[in-house]
Amino acid sequence: IMPAMCHTISVWLTLALAVQ
């Protein structure tokens, strides 16, 4: 898995938690 992918997933998770 590319580092960029990991970062993107991390950002998505953060946004998801923030929205909830």
N, C-alpha and C positions, 0 to 999 in steps of 0.2 A: 504493500500500500504506500502510495506517495505521501510525503509529509503534508503537501498542500491539501490532500483529501482529509487527512486527520484534522488539520486546522479548520477546514470547512465544516466538518462534522461537529467539532468542539463549539464553533460559533453557533451552529444550528441548535445544539443542545442548550446553550446559554440563552438564546432567544426564546426557545420553547419554555424554559423554566421561568424566564422573565414574564412571558405572556401569561402563563398560568399563575 
